[in-house]
């Protein structure tokens, strides 16, 4: 699927454009869609993955609405034992469960990223260890061969103790 505008998505779903905007600006969905939405020249575009998320969100909404319609037809919109507080609590629980699902997905993504970074860090550590061993070997060879130069040597021009103002002997 190529990128689509909010208006195109609304038309596909069969709702108003404002309904889609409200839905994608709501907290649980807005966090999940953040990386899939781009605004260019004042027009909001949704990528393929973002479209899938929006369609699923409206699918859940339609499914829950049809379930509610079926329940309300038989129960006069709510069960007799349910008070307003109970209905409110049930709605809150559903909203929190939705937020929990979003957070679970975020945790999974973060764990995958952590694993990737840990692997990269292990690779860098191994590389550093190998370079340390190589450097130590090189230094040991130079010390045993006597091929090192000492910049502190006073007889070497440019050495630390070399004095340019003195006469040459």
C-alpha positions as CSV (number, residue, x, y, z in Angstrom):
1,X,0.0,0.0,0.0
2,X,1.4,3.4,-0.8
3,X,1.0,6.4,1.5
4,X,-2.6,7.6,2.0
5,X,-4.0,10.8,3.3
6,X,-6.4,10.9,6.2
7,X,-9.3,11.7,3.9
8,X,-8.5,8.6,1.8
9,X,-8.4,6.4,4.9
10,X,-11.6,7.9,6.2
11,X,-13.3,7.1,2.8
12,X,-12.0,3.5,2.9
13,X,-13.3,3.0,6.5
14,X,-16.6,4.8,5.8
15,X,-16.3,7.5,8.5
16,X,-15.7,11.2,8.5
17,X,-12.2,12.6,8.2
18,X,-12.5,14.3,11.6
19,X,-13.2,10.9,13.2
20,X,-9.9,9.5,11.8
21,X,-8.1,12.6,13.0
22,X,-9.6,12.3,16.5
23,X,-8.7,8.6,16.6
24,X,-5.1,9.0,15.6
25,X,-4.6,12.0,18.0
26,X,-6.0,9.9,21.0
27,X,-3.2,8.8,23.4
28,X,-2.7,5.1,22.9
29,X,-2.9,5.2,19.1
30,X,-1.0,8.5,18.7
31,X,2.1,7.0,20.4
32,X,2.0,3.9,18.2
33,X,1.4,5.9,15.0
34,X,4.0,8.6,15.7
35,X,6.6,7.1,13.4
36,X,4.2,6.3,10.6
37,X,2.7,9.7,10.1
38,X,4.2,12.5,8.0
39,X,2.9,16.0,7.2
40,X,3.9,17.6,3.9
41,X,2.5,20.9,2.6
42,X,-0.2,20.8,5.3
43,X,-1.4,17.3,4.2
44,X,-1.1,14.4,6.7
45,X,0.1,11.1,5.1
46,X,0.1,7.7,6.7
47,X,2.5,5.0,5.7
48,X,1.6,1.3,5.0
49,X,2.2,0.1,8.5
50,X,0.4,3.1,10.0
51,X,-2.6,2.4,7.7
52,X,-2.8,-1.1,9.0
53,X,-2.8,0.1,12.6
54,X,-5.6,2.7,11.9
55,X,-7.7,0.1,10.1
56,X,-7.3,-2.3,13.0
57,X,-8.2,0.4,15.5
58,X,-11.4,1.2,13.6
59,X,-12.1,-2.6,13.2
60,X,-11.9,-3.0,16.9
61,X,-14.2,0.0,17.4
62,X,-16.7,-1.4,14.9
63,X,-16.6,-4.9,16.5
64,X,-17.1,-3.5,20.0
65,X,-19.9,-1.2,18.7
66,X,-21.7,-4.2,17.0
67,X,-21.3,-6.2,20.2
68,X,-22.7,-3.3,22.2
69,X,-25.7,-3.1,19.7
70,X,-26.4,-6.8,20.1
71,X,-26.2,-6.5,23.9
72,X,-28.3,-3.4,24.0
73,X,-31.1,-4.9,21.9
74,X,-31.6,-7.7,24.4
75,X,-30.8,-5.8,27.6
76,X,-32.1,-2.3,26.9
77,X,-28.6,-0.8,26.5
78,X,-27.3,-2.3,29.7
79,X,-28.0,-5.0,32.1
80,X,-30.4,-4.3,34.9
81,X,-27.8,-4.9,37.6
82,X,-25.3,-2.5,36.1
83,X,-25.2,1.0,37.5
84,X,-23.7,4.0,35.8
85,X,-20.5,3.5,37.9
86,X,-20.2,-0.1,36.8
87,X,-20.6,0.9,33.1
88,X,-18.0,3.6,33.6
89,X,-15.6,1.1,35.3
90,X,-16.0,-1.4,32.5
91,X,-15.3,1.3,29.9
92,X,-12.2,2.4,31.8
93,X,-11.0,-1.2,32.1
94,X,-11.4,-1.6,28.3
95,X,-9.5,1.6,27.7
96,X,-6.7,0.6,30.1
97,X,-6.5,-2.9,28.4
98,X,-6.0,-1.1,25.1
99,X,-3.3,1.0,26.5
100,X,-1.7,-2.0,28.0
101,X,-1.6,-3.8,24.6
102,X,0.1,-0.7,23.1
103,X,2.7,-0.7,26.0
104,X,3.4,-4.4,25.5
105,X,4.2,-3.8,21.9
106,X,6.4,-0.9,22.8
107,X,8.2,-3.1,25.3
108,X,8.8,-5.8,22.7
109,X,10.3,-3.2,20.3
110,X,12.5,-1.8,23.1
111,X,13.7,-5.3,24.0
112,X,14.5,-6.1,20.4
113,X,16.4,-2.8,20.2
114,X,18.3,-3.6,23.4
115,X,19.3,-7.0,22.1
116,X,20.5,-5.4,18.9
117,X,22.6,-2.8,20.7
118,X,24.0,-5.4,23.2
119,X,25.1,-7.4,20.2
120,X,26.8,-4.4,18.6
121,X,28.4,-3.5,21.9
122,X,29.8,-7.1,22.2
123,X,31.2,-6.8,18.7
124,X,32.9,-3.5,19.5
125,X,34.3,-4.9,22.7
126,X,35.8,-7.9,21.0
127,X,37.3,-5.6,18.3
128,X,38.9,-3.5,21.0
129,X,40.3,-6.5,22.8
130,X,41.8,-7.7,19.5
131,X,43.4,-4.3,18.8
132,X,44.8,-4.1,22.3
133,X,46.4,-7.5,21.9
134,X,47.8,-6.4,18.5
135,X,49.2,-3.2,20.0
136,X,50.7,-5.0,22.9
137,X,52.4,-7.5,20.5
138,X,53.8,-4.6,18.4
139,X,55.1,-2.8,21.5
140,X,56.8,-6.0,22.8
141,X,58.4,-6.6,19.4
142,X,59.7,-3.0,19.3
143,X,61.1,-3.3,22.8
144,X,62.9,-6.6,22.1
145,X,64.2,-5.4,18.8
146,X,65.5,-2.1,20.2
147,X,63.8,-0.3,17.3
148,X,62.1,2.3,19.4
149,X,63.1,5.9,19.4
150,X,63.1,7.9,22.6
151,X,61.9,11.5,22.0
152,X,63.4,12.5,25.4
153,X,66.9,11.8,24.1
154,X,68.9,15.1,24.3
155,X,71.1,14.2,21.3
156,X,68.2,13.9,18.9
157,X,67.1,17.2,17.3
158,X,63.5,17.9,18.2
159,X,63.8,15.7,21.3
160,X,62.5,16.9,24.6
161,X,65.8,18.0,26.0
162,X,67.3,19.3,22.8
163,X,68.4,22.9,23.1
164,X,68.4,24.8,19.9
165,X,70.4,27.7,21.3
166,X,73.5,25.7,22.2
167,X,76.4,25.4,19.8
168,X,76.9,22.1,18.1
169,X,79.9,20.2,19.3
